[in-house]
């Protein structure tokens, strides 16, 4: 884990361009107790909180997409587009 929170956030936004395309705000924090990254996606009144295991974050930084996070992003976008 030789990267910053900002670098991981930037990498997530780069790997999932639909986040920026839909004006979704992303925040993340490292949860020391669980050793996971807590990720929050927010657009208007819509909000999704999820987590990313440290191993998955490492893979993300290596350019490999995290399927779990990708599914969460897609579902979040689909939910607010249906309104």
C-alpha positions as CSV (number, residue, x, y, z in Angstrom):
1,X,0.0,0.0,0.0
2,X,2.4,2.6,-1.2
3,X,-0.1,5.2,-2.4
4,X,-2.2,8.1,-1.0
5,X,-5.9,8.3,-0.5
6,X,-6.0,11.0,-3.2
7,X,-4.1,8.8,-5.7
8,X,-6.6,5.9,-5.1
9,X,-9.6,8.3,-5.5
10,X,-8.1,9.7,-8.7
11,X,-7.5,6.1,-10.0
12,X,-11.1,5.1,-9.2
13,X,-12.4,8.1,-11.1
14,X,-10.1,7.4,-14.0
15,X,-11.1,3.7,-14.2
16,X,-14.8,4.4,-13.9
17,X,-15.3,7.5,-16.1
18,X,-19.0,7.3,-15.7
19,X,-18.5,8.8,-12.2
20,X,-17.3,12.1,-13.6
21,X,-19.6,11.9,-16.6
22,X,-22.6,11.8,-14.2
23,X,-21.3,14.5,-11.8
24,X,-20.9,12.1,-8.9
25,X,-18.8,13.2,-5.9
26,X,-16.5,10.6,-4.5
27,X,-14.9,10.5,-1.0
28,X,-13.0,7.8,0.7
29,X,-11.3,7.1,4.0
30,X,-9.3,4.3,5.3
31,X,-11.0,2.3,8.0
32,X,-8.2,1.3,10.3
33,X,-10.3,-1.2,12.2
34,X,-11.5,-3.1,9.2
35,X,-8.5,-2.4,7.0
36,X,-10.8,-1.3,4.2
37,X,-11.4,1.9,2.2
38,X,-14.9,3.3,2.9
39,X,-16.1,4.9,-0.3
40,X,-19.0,7.3,-0.6
41,X,-20.6,8.2,-3.9
42,X,-23.0,11.2,-3.9
43,X,-25.2,12.9,-6.4
44,X,-27.8,15.4,-5.3
45,X,-29.9,13.5,-2.7
46,X,-28.6,10.1,-3.7
47,X,-25.8,8.5,-1.7
48,X,-24.1,5.2,-1.7
49,X,-21.6,4.0,0.9
50,X,-19.5,0.9,0.1
51,X,-16.1,-0.4,0.9
52,X,-13.1,-1.6,-0.9
53,X,-10.8,-4.2,0.6
54,X,-7.1,-3.2,0.8
55,X,-6.2,-6.0,-1.6
56,X,-8.8,-4.7,-4.2
57,X,-7.4,-1.2,-3.7
58,X,-3.9,-2.4,-4.5
59,X,-5.2,-4.2,-7.6
60,X,-7.0,-1.0,-8.6
61,X,-3.8,1.0,-8.3
62,X,-2.2,-1.6,-10.6
63,X,-4.8,-0.9,-13.2
64,X,-7.1,-3.9,-12.6
65,X,-10.8,-3.1,-12.2
66,X,-12.5,-4.1,-9.0
67,X,-15.7,-6.0,-10.1
68,X,-17.5,-5.3,-6.8
69,X,-16.9,-1.5,-7.0
70,X,-17.8,-1.4,-10.7
71,X,-21.1,-3.1,-10.0
72,X,-21.8,-0.6,-7.1
73,X,-21.0,2.3,-9.4
74,X,-23.3,1.0,-12.2
75,X,-26.2,0.3,-9.8
76,X,-25.8,3.8,-8.2
77,X,-25.9,5.5,-11.6
78,X,-28.9,3.4,-12.8
79,X,-30.8,4.2,-9.6
80,X,-30.7,8.0,-9.9
81,X,-31.2,7.9,-13.7
82,X,-34.5,6.1,-13.2
83,X,-36.1,9.1,-11.4
